[in-house]
Amino acid sequence: MPATRRNHSQSPAEMPYSAGTHRPGIAVPGDACDCHLHVYDSDFPAAPAAWLRPPDASISDYRLLQQRLGTRRAVLVTPSTYGTDNRVMLNALQALGADGRGVAVIDGTESDEQLGALHAQGVRGIRLNLSLGVAGSVEMLEPLAQRIADLGWHLQLLMSPEALADLGDTLRRLPVRVVFDHFARISPGQSGAHPAHALVLALLREGRAWVKLSGGYLVSPRATTDDPALTDLARSYLEANPDRIVWGSDWPHATASAGIHPMPDDARQMDRLADWTADADLFRRVLVDNPTALYGFASPSHSD
């Protein structure tokens, strides 16, 4: 059945790092999770090689967006700005409590005790950013995966389609789940044509991978989630394995603060997810049930 639409009669005030003021036109289910966001704090030094250095964006700022969207749970990802320093993410994660999970960046030299401490604080995966990151390389895929396997963590991967296309054998050997953020960095024009897209679809069908429908404006040549061409790309992932797809806002949209992209309207991003799923049950699965499975949240209440 179609997802329930609602009117925009009540509009919150403008908030940091998000265009527009309206709430989503779709009714967002209880326990909905935003599976990709960052926080920034200038009290902590950026990695020397980091070029993306957005202004401060706190968890208090993000709470305003949660109120606007109607989401409850959130997954904080250490951004490339801080290299392997996870302190800003961990501080924000503490503020989220049981409704938060974290994705850290590590170099593999951490002790068992250090990794255990991250787990106790809510970390459930690591990110290897080979597009904008200042730490890590493709050669670290297998060593890092081995390092986190016993914790049950996943490996979140961001890299160019050209590099990804050559990694099928490696990714299938990994002893952990692989999560591709930002549509696997595949653009709508590469859907059905690029070997990386075929690989991601195969990994989804095999149950080896997950995809975040996040940052649509990053992969769209039109720099907007409203790009109609994103629909076929999003649905290709949803059709390959609807139980392995999650959604993320990518707040606070660091590339927009840097002037690389227009600032997205996050309520519109949520409505686009409703367009792509076109079904209330699938919409809920992407926002609630799938994040619960991937990040180990408490079972959803299904009270909405």
C-alpha positions as a printed NumPy array, in Angstrom:
array([[  0.   ,   0.   ,   0.   ],
       [  1.222,   3.559,  -0.641],
       [  2.894,   5.43 ,   2.187],
       [  0.686,   7.926,   4.022],
       [  1.046,  11.539,   2.912],
       [  0.363,  14.526,   5.128],
       [  0.056,  18.234,   4.515],
       [  2.672,  20.863,   5.252],
       [  0.435,  23.054,   7.42 ],
       [  2.899,  23.163,  10.297],
       [  6.396,  24.296,   9.356],
       [  9.24 ,  24.532,  11.85 ],
       [ 11.638,  27.449,  11.707],
       [ 14.729,  27.398,   9.538],
       [ 17.492,  25.323,  11.072],
       [ 21.232,  24.909,  10.597],
       [ 22.556,  23.155,   7.505],
       [ 19.254,  22.223,   5.885],
       [ 17.33 ,  24.085,   3.214],
       [ 13.594,  24.555,   3.524],
       [ 11.412,  24.643,   6.601],
       [  8.58 ,  22.214,   5.889],
       [  8.303,  18.822,   7.46 ],
       [  8.258,  15.808,   5.142],
       [  5.051,  15.313,   3.227],
       [  5.201,  11.655,   4.22 ],
       [  4.365,  10.272,   7.674],
       [  7.653,   8.974,   9.076],
       [  7.33 ,   5.803,  11.174],
       [  8.31 ,   5.648,  14.819],
       [ 11.885,   4.469,  15.503],
       [ 12.974,   5.728,  12.063],
       [ 16.745,   5.94 ,  11.749],
       [ 18.946,   8.399,   9.891],
       [ 21.873,   6.131,   9.083],
       [ 24.447,   8.682,   7.929],
       [ 25.363,  11.99 ,   9.526],
       [ 28.417,  13.781,  10.886],
       [ 29.202,  16.268,  13.634],
       [ 31.993,  18.864,  13.636],
       [ 33.681,  20.698,  16.482],
       [ 36.503,  23.199,  15.94 ],
       [ 37.775,  22.525,  19.464],
       [ 39.247,  19.355,  17.991],
       [ 42.015,  19.624,  15.379],
       [ 41.417,  18.564,  11.801],
       [ 43.795,  16.034,  10.279],
       [ 46.651,  17.885,   8.564],
       [ 45.747,  16.547,   5.116],
       [ 41.999,  17.171,   5.435],
       [ 40.679,  19.688,   2.927],
       [ 36.988,  19.495,   3.876],
       [ 36.7  ,  21.589,   7.042],
       [ 33.087,  22.682,   7.546],
       [ 31.849,  24.915,  10.365],
       [ 30.799,  23.506,  13.719],
       [ 27.705,  21.313,  13.606],
       [ 26.637,  19.907,  16.957],
       [ 24.335,  17.155,  18.064],
       [ 22.057,  19.892,  19.46 ],
       [ 21.821,  21.341,  15.953],
       [ 20.999,  17.898,  14.617],
       [ 18.246,  17.39 ,  17.193],
       [ 16.364,  20.206,  15.474],
       [ 16.476,  18.255,  12.232],
       [ 15.241,  15.129,  13.986],
       [ 12.251,  17.079,  15.238],
       [ 11.564,  18.339,  11.752],
       [ 11.883,  14.942,  10.068],
       [ 10.274,  12.843,  12.775],
       [ 13.222,  10.47 ,  13.086],
       [ 14.38 ,   9.017,  16.396],
       [ 17.548,   6.984,  15.846],
       [ 20.796,   8.13 ,  14.262],
       [ 24.125,   6.742,  13.084],
       [ 27.107,   9.052,  13.499],
       [ 30.031,   8.587,  11.118],
       [ 33.494,  10.022,  11.782],
       [ 34.111,  12.367,   8.839],
       [ 37.278,  12.61 ,   6.768],
       [ 38.049,  15.926,   8.503],
       [ 39.341,  14.156,  11.625],
       [ 41.256,  11.253,  10.117],
       [ 41.324,   8.476,  12.717],
       [ 40.39 ,  10.778,  15.628],
       [ 36.921,   9.618,  16.676],
       [ 36.479,  11.876,  19.699],
       [ 33.999,  14.297,  18.155],
       [ 31.812,  11.43 ,  16.957],
       [ 32.039,   9.633,  20.306],
       [ 31.094,  12.75 ,  22.286],
       [ 27.987,  13.166,  20.167],
       [ 27.235,   9.462,  20.373],
       [ 27.175,   9.678,  24.161],
       [ 24.543,  12.411,  23.892],
       [ 22.335,  10.188,  21.707],
       [ 22.383,   7.311,  24.175],
       [ 20.52 ,   4.152,  23.198],
       [ 19.158,   5.832,  20.071],
       [ 22.63 ,   6.288,  18.593],
       [ 25.234,   4.135,  16.904],
       [ 28.658,   5.031,  15.578],
       [ 30.889,   4.246,  12.616],
       [ 34.531,   4.946,  13.443],
       [ 37.714,   5.322,  11.421],
       [ 40.681,   3.208,  12.557],
       [ 44.118,   2.345,  11.209],
       [ 44.229,  -1.254,  12.446],
       [ 46.863,  -0.737,  15.139],
       [ 44.284,  -0.333,  17.898],
       [ 44.429,  -2.8  ,  20.764],
       [ 41.617,  -5.199,  21.608],
       [ 40.894,  -3.013,  24.626],
       [ 40.593,   0.109,  22.478],
       [ 38.232,  -1.576,  20.044],
       [ 36.236,  -3.002,  22.931],
       [ 35.879,   0.485,  24.388],
       [ 34.556,   1.755,  21.051],
       [ 32.038,  -1.084,  20.98 ],
       [ 30.893,  -0.284,  24.504],
       [ 30.255,   3.299,  23.407],
       [ 28.01 ,   2.194,  20.56 ],
       [ 30.341,   1.806,  17.588],
       [ 29.188,  -0.936,  15.227],
       [ 31.345,  -0.423,  12.158],
       [ 34.323,   1.302,  10.592],
       [ 34.553,   3.44 ,   7.498],
       [ 37.204,   3.307,   4.816],
       [ 36.833,   6.482,   2.772],
       [ 38.945,   6.227,  -0.357],
       [ 37.272,   9.183,  -2.064],
       [ 37.869,  12.033,   0.393],
       [ 39.554,  10.267,   3.287],
       [ 42.986,  11.112,   4.628],
       [ 43.563,   7.711,   6.238],
       [ 43.549,   4.255,   4.706],
       [ 44.093,   2.573,   1.369],
       [ 42.559,  -0.262,  -0.624],
       [ 45.285,  -2.545,   0.7  ],
       [ 43.789,  -2.122,   4.171],
       [ 40.449,  -3.69 ,   3.244],
       [ 41.299,  -7.217,   4.309],
       [ 43.471,  -6.384,   7.361],
       [ 40.824,  -4.03 ,   8.736],
       [ 38.052,  -6.54 ,   8.095],
       [ 40.003,  -9.212,   9.949],
       [ 40.582,  -6.805,  12.799],
       [ 36.866,  -6.116,  13.391],
       [ 35.358,  -9.492,  12.486],
       [ 35.157, -10.823,  16.054],
       [ 33.252,  -7.711,  17.131],
       [ 30.53 ,  -8.307,  14.56 ],
       [ 31.157,  -4.892,  13.036],
       [ 30.706,  -3.973,   9.391],
       [ 33.047,  -2.191,   7.01 ],
       [ 31.58 ,   0.919,   5.388],
       [ 33.211,   1.705,   2.058],
       [ 33.328,   4.831,  -0.104],
       [ 35.384,   4.805,  -3.294],
       [ 35.181,   5.539,  -6.992],
       [ 33.224,   3.121,  -9.208],
       [ 36.365,   2.528, -11.252],
       [ 38.27 ,   1.283,  -8.207],
       [ 35.291,  -0.62 ,  -6.85 ],
       [ 34.73 ,  -2.589, -10.06 ],
       [ 38.032,  -4.44 ,  -9.595],
       [ 37.359,  -5.561,  -6.022],
       [ 34.727,  -8.26 ,  -6.438],
       [ 36.95 , -11.154,  -5.349],
       [ 38.368,  -9.194,  -2.418],
       [ 34.969,  -8.096,  -1.137],
       [ 33.626, -11.633,  -1.314],
       [ 36.524, -12.844,   0.845],
       [ 35.914, -10.385,   3.644],
       [ 34.671, -11.939,   6.906],
       [ 32.403,  -8.941,   7.609],
       [ 29.416,  -7.204,   6.078],
       [ 30.193,  -4.438,   3.598],
       [ 28.129,  -1.243,   3.588],
       [ 28.323,   1.086,   0.589],
       [ 27.366,   4.648,   1.458],
       [ 26.161,   7.364,  -0.911],
       [ 24.596,   5.045,  -3.503],
       [ 27.988,   3.264,  -3.745],
       [ 29.215,   6.489,  -5.422],
       [ 27.53 ,   5.34 ,  -8.628],
       [ 25.837,   8.06 , -10.655],
       [ 22.443,   7.608, -12.321],
       [ 24.111,   7.521, -15.733],
       [ 26.187,   4.519, -14.653],
       [ 23.13 ,   2.529, -13.57 ],
       [ 22.92 ,  -0.635, -15.65 ],
       [ 26.082,   0.281, -17.522],
       [ 29.046,   0.379, -15.163],
       [ 30.575,  -2.888, -13.879],
       [ 30.661,  -1.435, -10.363],
       [ 26.875,  -1.175, -10.402],
       [ 26.603,  -4.793, -11.504],
       [ 28.981,  -5.816,  -8.705],
       [ 27.009,  -3.986,  -6.007],
       [ 23.764,  -5.533,  -7.228],
       [ 25.356,  -8.987,  -7.148],
       [ 26.681,  -8.466,  -3.62 ],
       [ 23.24 ,  -7.289,  -2.51 ],
       [ 21.563, -10.359,  -3.987],
       [ 24.135, -12.589,  -2.286],
       [ 23.407, -10.909,   1.053],
       [ 27.025,  -9.781,   1.362],
       [ 26.439,  -6.05 ,   1.149],
       [ 24.216,  -3.175,   2.208],
       [ 23.651,   0.16 ,   0.457],
       [ 22.888,   3.528,   2.028],
       [ 20.517,   5.662,  -0.002],
       [ 22.363,   8.737,   1.221],
       [ 23.923,  11.676,  -0.557],
       [ 21.827,  11.418,  -3.693],
       [ 22.785,  15.012,  -4.422],
       [ 26.453,  13.94 ,  -4.377],
       [ 26.093,  11.378,  -7.169],
       [ 23.53 ,  13.249,  -9.243],
       [ 25.002,  15.349, -12.085],
       [ 22.232,  17.825, -11.264],
       [ 23.475,  18.01 ,  -7.626],
       [ 19.994,  17.417,  -6.248],
       [ 18.068,  14.514,  -4.745],
       [ 15.162,  15.667,  -6.911],
       [ 16.986,  14.355,  -9.971],
       [ 14.41 ,  11.984, -11.585],
       [ 17.25 ,   9.772, -12.788],
       [ 18.004,   8.796,  -9.186],
       [ 14.756,   6.854,  -9.043],
       [ 15.9  ,   3.998, -11.274],
       [ 19.233,   3.781,  -9.452],
       [ 17.594,   3.683,  -6.016],
       [ 15.047,   1.12 ,  -7.123],
       [ 17.737,  -1.107,  -8.624],
       [ 19.18 ,  -1.494,  -5.129],
       [ 15.792,  -1.894,  -3.473],
       [ 14.792,  -4.6  ,  -5.951],
       [ 18.108,  -6.448,  -5.582],
       [ 17.608,  -6.884,  -1.821],
       [ 15.041,  -4.785,   0.061],
       [ 16.345,  -6.104,   3.392],
       [ 19.802,  -4.586,   2.828],
       [ 18.939,  -0.947,   2.147],
       [ 19.03 ,   1.928,   4.639],
       [ 18.67 ,   5.712,   4.344],
       [ 20.786,   8.639,   5.513],
       [ 20.513,  12.41 ,   5.352],
       [ 24.278,  13.115,   5.154],
       [ 23.66 ,  16.099,   7.473],
       [ 25.252,  18.671,   7.843],
       [ 26.117,  18.431,   4.153],
       [ 29.764,  19.443,   4.379],
       [ 30.19 ,  19.832,   0.632],
       [ 27.312,  22.331,   0.613],
       [ 29.004,  24.37 ,   3.32 ],
       [ 32.115,  24.318,   1.12 ],
       [ 30.117,  25.662,  -1.811],
       [ 30.473,  22.476,  -3.867],
       [ 26.756,  21.615,  -3.848],
       [ 23.543,  23.5  ,  -3.028],
       [ 22.29 ,  22.915,   0.513],
       [ 19.767,  20.028,   0.382],
       [ 16.273,  20.119,   1.818],
       [ 16.282,  17.127,   4.176],
       [ 12.503,  16.873,   4.318],
       [ 12.528,  16.61 ,   0.548],
       [ 15.191,  13.905,   0.797],
       [ 12.833,  11.932,   3.014],
       [  9.989,  12.397,   0.546],
       [ 12.222,  11.156,  -2.252],
       [ 12.817,   7.962,  -0.281],
       [  9.041,   7.551,  -0.155],
       [  8.97 ,   8.012,  -3.934],
       [ 11.614,   5.338,  -4.422],
       [ 10.02 ,   2.798,  -2.106],
       [  6.439,   3.635,  -3.229],
       [  5.12 ,   1.317,  -0.519],
       [  4.487,   1.922,   3.184],
       [  5.888,  -1.443,   4.248],
       [  9.107,  -0.998,   2.275],
       [  9.437,   2.613,   3.456],
       [  9.245,   1.384,   7.036],
       [ 11.654,  -1.462,   6.37 ],
       [ 14.306,   0.919,   5.059],
       [ 13.884,   3.395,   7.911],
       [ 13.256,   1.056,  10.842],
       [ 13.677,  -2.679,  10.391],
       [ 16.846,  -2.704,   8.286],
       [ 18.755,  -0.262,  10.535],
       [ 17.686,  -2.286,  13.554],
       [ 19.304,  -5.366,  12.012],
       [ 22.458,  -3.635,  10.769],
       [ 23.247,  -1.559,  13.843],
       [ 21.826,  -3.721,  16.602],
       [ 19.163,  -1.371,  17.903],
       [ 16.453,  -2.659,  20.194],
       [ 13.539,  -4.214,  18.316],
       [ 11.204,  -1.515,  16.979],
       [  8.046,  -0.815,  18.888],
       [  5.747,  -0.836,  15.819],
       [  3.585,   1.552,  17.803],
       [  3.125,   4.136,  15.024]])
